[in-house]
Amino acid sequence: MSRKILVTSALPYANAPLHLGYIMEAVQTDIWVRFQKMRGHDCIYCCAEDAHGTPIMIRAQQEGITPESLIARSAEEHRRDLAGFLIGLDQFHSTHSAENVQLTRLLYDRVRDGGFIARRAVRQAYDEQAGIFLPDRYVRGTCPRCKSPDQYGDSCEVCGSTYTPAELIDPISTLSQTTPVWRESEHLFFKLGAFDTMLREYVAGGSLQPAVRAKLAEWFEAGLQDWDISRDAPYFGIEIPDAPGKFFYVWFDAPIGYIASFEAWRAAHAASFADYWESETSSELYHFIGKDISYFHTLFWPAVLYGAGLRRPSGVFVHGFLTINGQKMSKSRGTFITAQRFLELLPPEPLRYYFAAKLSSGIEDIDFSLDDFVARTNSDLVGKLVNIASRCAGFIERGGGGLAAALPEPALYDEFTAAGERIAALYESRDYSAAMREIMELADRANRYVDQHKPWTLAKNPARAEDVRAIATQGLNLFRVLMSYLAPVLPHMAQAAAAFLGTRIGDWNAIATPLLAQPIARYQPLATRLNPQAVAALIAPPLAAASGEAPASAPASVGIDEFAKLDLRVARVAAAELVPGSDKLLRLTLDLGGEQRTVFSGIRAAYRPEQLTGRLVVMIANLAPRKMRFGVSQGMVLCAGSESDASAAFLLAPDSGAEPGMKVT
């Protein structure tokens, strides 16, 4: 029986490039969606750009662009990276959309009219130097529960506790590194505690993983607190209709982006809003998320939906974090790997397979070990899987290019197809690692079949030509079954295999009938071995952003006298342009207050020329001119950023009021 299923993954934030941790979640979601579609179910995958909040407003100000320009650029980059990893989204929308504004106000009106909104004054962290109320995550300090230092203002990454910034010990503003002051302001609160009974019943209903239910039990025990859903201006977001100068907190309107994305999809399809968002029996709704945002998705979100008269999620699938070589992703260690960097060096499907081989239905962290990644890819995908096709295809080609009319061992084929329901159950429960193990065990059996029958030996005898063709036909049919099982994980490889075999791989049940007495195409390699050097380059130090030269392994100490020799000056970018023949450099014309300099800067991955004209920067004015292939560079502009991601470079700039030519001291 066909099911109606709506699936989402967490919304990527429009303030940063996608990293492999997010790609892991998107791959986990995409595999499940592709599997459901292969089973014949009506499964829709919707997502959106998370486009609101103070961080986006501040980032746009730093770049001298509008928030709308920033989120449009991020959305384009995110779409590119998701497509690069073969994420088959049915709809990718934005929380900064007409649909989301309308739906956010609608849900707010409903929960307010239902009596679930309270107003009261709160004391908030305020950065006097920046002139802004600070979002929770712009305050850091020592956790009031476990005393771990350098924790966010809303939750502790060490013990998992949630709290307010006012409870932090020794709080610091991340904007100015000053101690915030506390000011009162009236805010709007969602009465989460009013839904305690409903949420307890919902959690007990089996919609969540055991580890998540255990954590929720702790939060229930502590008592559900009202949730602050408003923020003071200035704030980039959706203004609250009955509270001038107040905006919906991004965490209120962001999950509503799931509904808005569905609405954008529904506009082009004959689908019922009521079926997907009002009834808990006519369709299924699933969210794939990381464990750091499980509190919002398992308590606040179901309560808001219920309070607004909408359906609750059928399930919230929580996964762990991604570590790199056993360590937390870190820009300083070069292990913060962006999606773009990976795709520049390697194809996506080996990583999709590696994630699948690691993911289970639990919430344990997943480690991306580079050595293991190389070994598993080369062993499983090349040494086992495509080895079957490459070994057998040549015998069919030499025998005239057509498959035999019958399988020599139909019982073996039946054993392979009988495994389909076991593997389907593993996909359904998101236990991908167990599914991959079973598939690779079948691949081993297929290779043993070929080894045992030795078609290369039989081929020496022309009288055994039909036997050789039959053995190769058996092998290729076993390969087809395996590729069908792996199609949710390796969609492009499955498509190429289907073209090679002259069939279609997209229906889970199509393998019930073997391919016989039909031609196949000339075999082309379906996968190649990974180069360990290319994989190691994922965390190799990239070229320095400012000069294009590799950084020294350990910077030498510099005395104050040597440092004093540097002439740091404020300069205005009079013009900026691309450098033909270089994918890293921009040519900047800098005005130092009556004098102009040409400087080549390796910031092309982070800035477009039109973003820079008119901006103030800081440059080293007495750096010796350097002759480059593209011209002479007469100085250097100063940047801060990631050693592993050239797109995360930030030009250093003086405060407004500075003038070109001023000396920086």
C-alpha positions, -999 to 999 in steps of 0.1 A, spaced: 0 0 0 14 34 -10 22 58 18 21 97 17 53 108 34 67 143 39 104 144 49 126 173 60 162 178 71 174 207 93 175 241 75 210 252 67 218 286 81 225 313 55 255 326 74 281 300 65 291 274 39 279 239 43 303 215 60 305 178 60 285 175 92 255 190 75 262 169 44 261 138 65 225 147 76 214 156 41 228 122 28 211 103 56 178 120 47 183 116 9 190 79 12 158 73 31 137 94 7 152 76 -24 145 43 -7 109 52 -1 104 63 -37 119 31 -49 93 13 -28 66 31 -47 56 55 -19 46 92 -25 76 107 -6 84 144 -7 117 159 5 114 196 14 140 219 30 147 256 31 173 283 38 173 294 74 175 331 66 167 352 97 185 363 129 211 387 143 241 368 129 229 373 93 223 410 100 257 415 115 275 395 87 257 416 60 268 448 78 304 436 79 303 429 42 286 461 33 256 444 17 220 439 25 208 408 44 188 399 13 219 398 -8 237 377 17 210 351 20 205 350 -18 242 343 -22 242 316 5 211 299 -10 229 297 -44 260 282 -28 240 258 -7 219 246 -37 252 240 -56 267 220 -28 236 199 -21 233 191 -58 270 183 -58 263 156 -32 233 143 -52 207 154 -26 174 149 -44 153 177 -29 118 181 -42 117 217 -29 144 240 -15 128 273 -3 136 301 22 123 313 55 126 348 41 96 342 18 60 353 15 48 318 24 68 318 56 57 353 67 21 344 62 24 310 79 44 323 108 18 350 115 -10 325 111 5 300 136 12 329 160 -23 342 158 -37 307 166 -15 300 196 -21 336 209 -59 332 205 -57 299 222 -42 316 253 -7 302 249 12 335 246 23 355 277 40 389 279 64 399 306 96 420 310 129 402 309 165 411 316 186 407 285 222 409 277 230 441 260 263 450 243 269 487 250 298 489 226 279 472 197 246 489 206 225 457 204 207 432 224 227 400 222 212 367 209 218 338 233 246 324 212 265 357 211 271 354 248 296 328 261 307 319 295 310 291 321 281 266 322 261 272 355 254 234 358 287 216 351 310 246 352 325 239 317 341 271 303 334 288 270 298 276 265 270 292 246 244 314 263 215 290 257 229 255 261 260 236 272 278 213 246 293 193 275 264 184 297 235 193 274 218 217 299 197 246 287 196 279 305 195 317 299 225 339 293 218 355 327 227 322 343 261 320 327 291 325 349 314 353 337 295 361 305 313 378 276 299 393 244 313 375 214 309 407 193 331 430 214 347 407 240 332 430 267 310 421 296 274 427 287 250 447 308 215 437 316 185 457 304 148 451 307 125 447 277 90 433 273 90 399 255 65 374 243 66 338 256 51 306 243 36 287 273 53 253 267 42 241 302 6 241 291 14 212 268 31 190 294 5 162 293 2 162 255 40 161 251 44 133 276 18 112 257 35 122 224 69 112 236 57 79 250 40 70 217 72 58 200 79 87 177 114 92 191 145 72 197 151 57 231 181 79 238 161 110 229 132 99 251 156 94 280 169 130 276 134 143 274 125 126 307 152 148 323 137 179 308 102 169 319 115 162 354 131 197 356 98 213 344 90 228 310 98 265 308 80 292 288 98 299 256 108 334 246 97 338 210 105 375 205 135 397 199 141 434 200 150 456 170 174 458 153 167 423 141 165 407 106 133 386 106 95 388 107 80 416 127 53 405 152 20 421 140 7 431 175 41 440 190 57 469 171 95 469 172 95 432 181 105 403 158 98 366 159 129 348 173 144 328 144 137 295 162 100 303 160 98 310 123 126 286 111 107 253 116 76 269 101 99 270 70 92 233 66 56 242 60 65 271 38 87 249 17 59 224 13 35 252 3 59 264 -24 60 228 -36 23 224 -34 17 254 -56 30 234 -85 15 200 -76 -20 187 -68 -16 181 -31 -37 188 -1 -25 209 28 -49 192 51 -36 158 42 -1 167 51 -4 192 79 -38 187 96 -42 150 97 -20 126 115 -35 96 98 -36 105 61 1 111 58 34 108 77 58 136 87 95 130 96 123 154 105 160 144 103 180 166 127 212 167 147 211 160 184 220 196 192 186 208 181 165 179 194 150 201 222 134 224 198 121 197 175 108 173 201 92 198 225 86 233 212 78 223 176 52 196 184 36 220 210 34 249 185 19 227 159 -6 212 183 -15 246 197 -21 259 162 -44 230 153 -19 212 131 -5 177 131 26 167 150 56 149 135 52 111 130 89 109 140 119 130 147 151 111 136 181 124 156 217 117 146 250 124 163 278 148 154 305 142 128 341 140 139 372 140 116 399 115 124 385 112 159 384 149 166 358 176 166 357 196 134 381 226 139 391 254 117 424 259 135 433 222 130 422 223 94 396 196 99 366 219 93 359 205 58 334 223 37 312 206 11 328 227 -16 364 217 -6 354 181 -7 338 183 -41 368 202 -55 390 172 -46 368 141 -47 336 126 -62 305 125 -39 294 89 -40 323 74 -21 314 97 8 277 89 5 286 52 8 310 58 37 283 77 57 258 49 49 283 23 62 286 43 95 251 54 101 226 36 123 193 44 139 211 57 171 224 91 180 261 82 184 287 104 169 301 93 135 338 95 128 351 103 93 385 86 94 404 95 62 424 62 61 393 41 67 375 61 41 401 52 15 403 16 25 366 10 26 359 27 -7 386 9 -25 377 -25 -9 339 -23 -11 330 -2 -41 359 -11 -63 373 -44 -51 339 -60 -45 310 -43 -62 321 -31 -96 346 -59 -98 317 -82 -105 306 -61 -135 340 -55 -149 350 -92 -147 318 -105 -164 312 -78 -190 342 -88 -211 330 -123 -215 295 -111 -227 312 -87 -251 335 -114 -266 305 -137 -269 285 -113 -291 272 -88 -266 241 -106 -255 230 -121 -222 222 -158 -220 186 -170 -222 187 -186 -188 205 -185 -155 227 -215 -147 219 -211 -110 185 -196 -105 184 -206 -69 213 -183 -61 196 -154 -78 165 -161 -57 186 -160 -26 199 -126 -36 164 -112 -43 150 -128 -11 173 -106 8 154 -76 -5 129 -74 23 155 -78 50 175 -50 35 144 -29 30 136 -32 67 171 -20 76 167 11 53 132 18 68 147 18 103 177 39 91 201 12 101 221 18 70 253 3 83 237 -30 88 222 -28 53 256 -21 38 271 -50 56 245 -74 43 249 -60 7 286 -64 8 283 -100 21 262 -106 -10 289 -90 -31 314 -114 -16 292 -143 -25 288 -130 -61 326 -128 -64 330 -163 -50 306 -176 -76 327 -161 -104 359 -174 -88 345 -209 -83 334 -212 -120 365 -196 -135 351 -183 -168 386 -172 -178 397 -208 -178 366 -221 -196 370 -194 -223 401 -211 -235 379 -238 -249 356 -226 -277 332 -255 -270 325 -239 -236 315 -205 -250 278 -208 -239 289 -219 -204 311 -188 -202 282 -166 -213 258 -182 -188 283 -177 -159 288 -141 -169 250 -136 -172 246 -150 -137 273 -126 -124 258 -96 -141 223 -104 -127 237 -106 -92 254 -73 -98 221 -58 -109 205 -69 -77 233 -53 -56 231 -21 -76 193 -20 -70 199 -23 -33 225 4 -34 206 28 -56 195 50 -27 231 54 -16 248 55 -51 222 71 -74 246 81 -102 264 48 -102 231 30 -103 220 51 -133 253 43 -151 249 6 -143 213 6 -156 225 22 -189 253 -5 -192 228 -33 -185 200 -18 -207 175 -16 -180 161 7 -153 171 7 -117 145 26 -98 119 1 -87 127 -20 -57 107 -50 -70 120 -49 -106 147 -74 -97 121 -102 -92 127 -110 -129 163 -115 -141 177 -99 -173 180 -125 -200 185 -128 -237 192 -91 -243 222 -70 -254 243 -50 -229 264 -19 -237 302 -18 -236 314 -17 -200 327 16 -188 344 19 -153 317 26 -127 341 36 -99 378 42 -95 401 37 -66 405 67 -43 440 83 -42 451 86 -6 470 118 -14 438 134 -27 419 124 4 447 136 27 445 170 10 411 175 26 428 186 57 461 198 43 469 234 50 455 255 21 473 283 4 474 314 25 446 338 16 466 370 14 497 360 -5 489 328 -23 519 311 -6 519 281 16 521 291 53 552 281 73 547 251 96 555 271 127 556 310 127 588 324 141 586 349 170 586 386 161 601 412 184 583 445 191 611 464 172 605 443 141 567 447 144 571 484 147 587 486 113 553 477 97 535 507 83 498 498 87 475 522 69 438 527 63 430 524 26 398 527 5 391 502 -23 388 525 -53 384 495 -77 383 457 -76 384 433 -105 390 396 -113 425 385 -124 423 366 -156 441 333 -153 438 331 -115 410 315 -95 423 329 -62 433 366 -68 415 399 -70 433 430 -83 426 459 -58 432 496 -65 437 511 -31 434 548 -22 457 558 7 446 595 7 462 610 -24 482 579 -34 470 548 -51 484 513 -49 477 481 -68 475 451 -45 468 415 -55 449 396 -28 439 360 -26 403 366 -14 384 358 -46 367 328 -28 353 351 -2 344 383 -20 331 394 -53 346 426 -68 314 446 -66 312 439 -28 346 457 -22 344 490 -41 342 518 -15 351 497 15 378 507 40 406 481 46 438 479 65 470 474 45 507 470 50 519 501 31 557 496 34 558 460 22 584 456 -6 568 454 -40 564 419 -52 565 410 -89 539 384 -97 528 367 -129 499 391 -132 517 423 -123 534 440 -93 517 439 -59 524 471 -39 514 460 -4 491 435 13 456 438 28 450 422 61 424 394 66 412 370 93 397 336 86 400 299 84 431 281 75 410 254 58 385 274 40 395 303 17 358 313 14 357 322 51 382 350 48 372 384 64 389 417 55 400 437 86 385 471 85 385 502 108 354 516 124 333 541 104 349 576 105 384 565 96 399 581 66 423 567 39 459 573 48 454 571 86 481 552 104 470 521 123 487 519 157 
